[in-house]
Amino acid sequence: MPLLASSTYKPPWGLANGHLQTILPVLFRRVPPITLERELIATPDGDFLDLDWNRDHRSESLVIITHGLEGNSANASVQGMASAFHRAGLDSLAWNLRGCSGEMNRLLRTYHSGAWEDLQCVIEHAAASHGSYQNIVLVGFSIGGNLTLKYLGDRGPAIHPSIKGAVAFSVPCDLASSARVLESRINSIYMNHFMQDLRRKIREKAATFPEGISMEGLDQIRTFREFDGTYTAPLNGFLSAEDYWARASSKPSLAGITVPTLLVNALNDPFIGPECFPREEADSNPHLYLELPESGGHLGFITHGEEYWSESRAVEFCGRLL
């Protein structure tokens, strides 16, 4: 489908600003956890992933939720989405990217924006272990959305047959564009927050792999270009930050999506650049729905009440598929 003509999202009075939409949910939103059943699974390369389930309904439909950069399954955005699908009668599985569940992963490699083989592992495990799931829908936030879209596009018709569709919010589908935007002075508060967490992760990993990771210059790293060039790229088989961004971005893969997929990127998202609004790709793929609200920030979409607009929108879209 082409670009949707309009969005149903209207921000509450006084909350249209993209930075407010981005920051307020992080600081003030609290959602009671609903995915309380933890399961550890092995990956084919000898690592592990932590999955958090809600299976109260024991239904035949499941939503698999992927969090964003330096997030985890306990994030309010993840638990809010799981709760919305629970109210709609679906089971939910919120999984943690490697090293994000509170326990460092076993291997030298780290998670990254294009590592969809872990999502594929989660999907196959869920379908095989709990065979009643005839319908699976995917929801991804930020780089979790990038990873979801890249999985769908790269796999094309070879995705798991239970997958009926997907929704992705606030996706930096062109990683280089987002990296440039986040380097700007106005976004320094976000960059400093990410770098603090990422540097801590590197210190933890270096304690386990002292010969595989150099700490030299770590405290001077200030941007994704520097961090990805020094750590993300070499630890995960990329030649440079630019090579990583090019190969891990989901935008070039959007043409391969074969199931109904909704991508929602707010026009005032402070994390993403102009290349992250793939209008041409949506025009040329009948399975890709692109919705561009005027407001919403990065993973904001605030509304009054228990359920955020993004959660209602995801349930509405996926409900039509199921």
N, C-alpha and C positions, 0 to 999 in steps of 0.2 A: 504494500500500500504506500502511496505517497505520504508526504508530511500531513499530519492531521491538521485540519483548518484552524482549530482552536483547542484550548485546554480548559477543563472544568475547574482547575485550581485557581482559587482567589484567596490571597493571604488575608488574615485578620487585619483590622485597621491598625496602622502604625507598625506593622511587621513585614512590610514589603521589601525592605532592604536585604540584599543577599548575605551580607555579613551577619546581620541579626538572625536570619533564618538558619545560618550555618552554626552559629555559636550557641544560641539559646538551648536547643535540644541537648547539646553535649553537657551544658552546665546544669540544666534544671530538670530534664525529663527523667523520670524514674518509672520503669515498667517492671512489675513483679515477674520474675523468671518463670517461664513455662516449660522450657526444654530442659528438664531436670534429670533425665535418664542418660548417663554418660556411657559411651562405648568406645573402646580403643580398637582400631583396626590396623593391620599391617599394610604397607604399600609394597608394590612389586620390587622396589629397589632396596628394601630392608629398613625403611623408616616407618613412622607410624602417624596416624591422624586421630584426633579426638572428635567424636561425634556426639552431639547432644540432642536427644529425642524428646518429642511429645507424642505419645501414642494412645492417648485417652480414648480416641474414637475407634481405633483399630479399623479404620476405613480402608477402602481400596484406592484412595487418592492421597498423595503425599506432596508436600512442598519442601524443596531443598534450598536452604538459604545460605548465601556466601557473603561474609562480612567484608569490610574495606581495609585499607592500609593501616597496619598496627592496631586493628580492632580485634574482636573475638566474638564468640557466640553469645556472650552475656550483654553485648551492647544493646542499648535501648531500642535502636532501630531494628535490630534483629529480633529481639523479644516482642516488640510491638507488632512486627510482621507475623511472627509465629502465632501470637495471640489472635490477630485478625483472622488468620486462616483457621485457627482452632474454632472460633465462633462460627465460621462458615462450614465446619464439619470435616476439615482435613487434618490428618496427622502432619507433623513437621519435623524436619531434621536440620538443625543448625550446626554446621561443621566449622572447625577451626583450621585455618591455614597452618602450615608447618611452623612450629615455634610460637604459636599465638595462644595456646590453650593454658599457659601457665607453666609448661614444661618444655625446655628446649628440645628441638628435634635431634635425632641421633647422628645424622650425616652432616658433612661439611656444607652441603648445599643449603640454600635458604628458600623460602617461598618467594614468588615474584608474580608480576601482573599477568604473565602469559602461561603459567604452569597449570594448564587445564587437565593434564593427565591425573592430577590429584582429584579434581572434580569428577572425572570419569571413573576413578576408583570408588569414590563415594556413591555415585549413581549405581554402578554395577553391584556394589555390596548391598545397598538398600533393596534393589530389585531382587537379588538372589537370596538374601537372608529373610526377607519378609515378602514372600511371593504374592501376597494379596494385593500389592500395589500395582494395579493395572494402569494407573494414570499418575505421572510425575510431572510437576511443573517446577521450574527453576526461578529463583529470585536472587539477584545480585546487587550489591551496593558498591559504588565507586570502583576500585580495582577488582572487587569481587564481581561487579557487573562486567568489567572488561574481560575477565577470565571466563565468565559465563558466555558472553557473546562470541569470544574467540573459540571456545569449545564447539558451540553450535555451528559456527561458520566453517571452521577447519574440518570438522567431522561431516558436515553436510548430511546426506541421507544415511550415513553410517552411525548417527547418534543412537542411543538406546531406544528401542521401539516403544517403551513406556512413556517417553517424554512427549507431552502434548503441546508445550509452549513455554515461554519464559517472559520475565519482566526484569528490566535493569534500570536502576536509578543513578543519576549523577555520575555518569561513566566517562572517565578520561580516555576515550577510545583512540585518541592520538596522544601517546605518552609524551612525545617531544613537545607538543604544544602545551600540555599541562605543566610540564617541567619549567618551561619558559615563563608561564604566567605566575607560577608559585615563587619564582625568583624575584619578582617585583617587590619593591619596598613595602607596598601596602599589604602584601601577604606575608610579611616577615613573621607575624605571630604564629601563623600556621606552620611555616617552614621550621621555625625554632622548635615547635612542639614535636613535629615529626622527627627532626634530627636528634632531639633528646632521646626519644624512644629507640630510634634506629642505632644510635651509638651505644646505648645500653645493651642492645641485643648483640652487637658485635663484640663487646667486651665479654659477655657471657660465652659466646661461641669461641672466642679466642682462648678462653680458659680451658676449653676441651680440646681445641685444635691449635696449640701454640705454634706449630710448624706450618700450618696452613693459612693462618691469618696474621697479617702484620697490623700492629696497633699504631705504627708511625704515622703521625699527621691526623689521627682520627679526630682529635678535639678541634682541629682547625676546619673540618669539613662543615660547610654551611648550606650546600645546595644538593638537589637530586643529581645534577650533572656530576658533581664531585663524588657523592656517595655511590651512585650506580656505577660510575667508572672505576672506582676503587674496590668496591665490594660486590654489588649485585651482579655485575657482568662477569667478572672472572670466576666467582663462586658457582655460577650457573651456566657456564659454557658459552658466554657471549664475548665478542671481541672488544667491545667498548660500550659506554653508555648509549651512544647513538645506535649501535648495532642492536643492543637490547631493546631500546624503544621501538625501533623499526620492526623487529621480529615479534615482539610481545604485544604490540598494539592490535586491538580488535578491528579497527576501521577497515583495513584491507581484506578482512575475512567476512565482512557483513554480507557480501554477495552470495556466500555459500549457505546462508541460513535457510532451512527448509521447513520450519514449523513456525506458527504465529508467535511473534516476538515483539514486545513493546519496549522501546527505549525512551526514557523520560529524562531530559536534561534541561534544567532551568536556564533561561537566558541570562540570569544574573548570578550564576554559579561562579564564585571567586576562584575555584580550583581549575577550571577548564578553559581552554583557549578556543578561538574561532574554528579551528579544524575539528573540534569535537562535536559539531552539529552536522551529522552526515546526511544532509538533505538529498544529495544526488544518489547516495546509496539506497535511501528509502524509496526514492522515486523509481528505482530500477528493480527493486525486489518486492514482490507482492506479499511476502511473509513478514516484512519488517515495517512496523508501525512506529513512527517518530513523533513524539509529543514534546513541544517546547513551551512550557509555561513561562510567562513573563517573569514570575517570581518563584522562589523556592529555595534559593541558595544551594549549598552542597548538602544533600541529605536532610533538608529541612522539611518543606511542605507542611508547615505547622497549621493545625486547625484547633479550634476550641473543642474540648471533649477528649474522650479516652483514645479515640482512633485517629491517627494522622491521615491526611488525604492520600499519601502514597500507599498506605496500607489498604484503604478502601479501593483505590484505583487498581491495585494489584489483584485483589480478590475479585473485583468486577471483571477485569480482563480475563483472568484465568477461569472464572466461573463459566464464561461463555464457551471455553474450550472443553470443559469437563461435563 
